[in-house]
């Protein structure tokens, strides 16, 4: 026979799991120090400057 499942409990467990996944993603995106943010911004600016330097003008 099939196992009896409380649908409300399953729905709450699913919601908790999805919130935990979202929290993990947010920790990766926003859980950086100021120095790490500045370093990434500097690397991005340098890459953009290098790409702009290789562009041809019409």
Secondary structure, DSSP 8 states (H G I E B T S, - for coil): ------HHHHHHHHHHHHHHHHHHHHHHHH---HHHHHHHHHHHHHHHHHHHHT----
